[in-house]
Amino acid sequence: MAEQTFTSGQILTAAQMTTLQTNSGLCFVSSTTIGSAQTSVTVSSAFSTTYDNYLVLISGGVASTNNAMNLTLGATTTGYYSSGFYQSLTSSTINDTNTNNGSSFTSVAYGSTNALSGQIYLDNPFNAKRTMVSYQARGTSTTYFVNQQNGMLDNATSYTAFTLAVSTGTVTGGTISVYGYRK
């Protein structure tokens, strides 16, 4: 298909708008609202053949106490590997962290009585190959952390769903948005 060009101020037809949306880089897949006092939230039908790579954003809402949210793909509870760093928002000390054959990707998002926050990049969760991940979460209170990690799930399983679970307490409200990167 030939690339279309547009001029500044041009009024686009419905067909041109569809072409732009179809060929854009980041495409909306789904949005899940977190209910009241949840300890975990499962997002079904998040991954498919349409995209190889995904962005998951966690925002809005609050937690009952300072907590971390952990990610599992499907029903898999082994084979999670990651490495990275975290730092308190009130300290200059940088700490390293890793997960060696863990039960989840840990601390992919943080919650407090102020907000929930997390960004997760997933490569190949639907494809039957290792899923690679990169995630960052920012503290939502002055006593919490900035966290950056990279890792993989050591199997060749195709996933369509994921679950976010809190380490302690509950979360209420907020949104889990899934986006796919156009191939």
Rosetta blueprint (number, residue, H / E / L):
1 M L
2 A L
3 E L
4 Q L
5 T L
6 F L
7 T L
8 S L
9 G L
10 Q L
11 I L
12 L L
13 T L
14 A H
15 A H
16 Q H
17 M H
18 T H
19 T H
20 L H
21 Q H
22 T H
23 N H
24 S L
25 G L
26 L E
27 C E
28 F E
29 V E
30 S E
31 S E
32 T E
33 T E
34 I L
35 G L
36 S L
37 A L
38 Q E
39 T L
40 S E
41 V E
42 T E
43 V E
44 S L
45 S L
46 A L
47 F L
48 S L
49 T L
50 T L
51 Y L
52 D L
53 N E
54 Y E
55 L E
56 V E
57 L E
58 I E
59 S E
60 G E
61 G L
62 V E
63 A E
64 S L
65 T L
66 N L
67 N E
68 A E
69 M E
70 N E
71 L E
72 T E
73 L E
74 G L
75 A L
76 T L
77 T L
78 T L
79 G L
80 Y E
81 Y E
82 S E
83 S E
84 G E
85 F E
86 Y E
87 Q E
88 S E
89 L L
90 T L
91 S L
92 S L
93 T L
94 I E
95 N E
96 D E
97 T E
98 N E
99 T E
100 N E
101 N E
102 G E
103 S L
104 S L
105 F E
106 T E
107 S E
108 V E
109 A E
110 Y E
111 G E
112 S L
113 T L
114 N L
115 A L
116 L E
117 S E
118 G E
119 Q E
120 I E
121 Y E
122 L E
123 D E
124 N L
125 P L
126 F L
127 N L
128 A L
129 K L
130 R L
131 T E
132 M E
133 V E
134 S E
135 Y E
136 Q E
137 A E
138 R E
139 G L
140 T L
141 S L
142 T L
143 T L
144 Y L
145 F E
146 V E
147 N E
148 Q E
149 Q E
150 N E
151 G E
152 M E
153 L E
154 D L
155 N L
156 A L
157 T L
158 S L
159 Y L
160 T L
161 A L
162 F E
163 T E
164 L E
165 A E
166 V E
167 S L
168 T L
169 G L
170 T L
171 V E
172 T E
173 G L
174 G L
175 T E
176 I E
177 S E
178 V E
179 Y E
180 G E
181 Y E
182 R L
183 K L
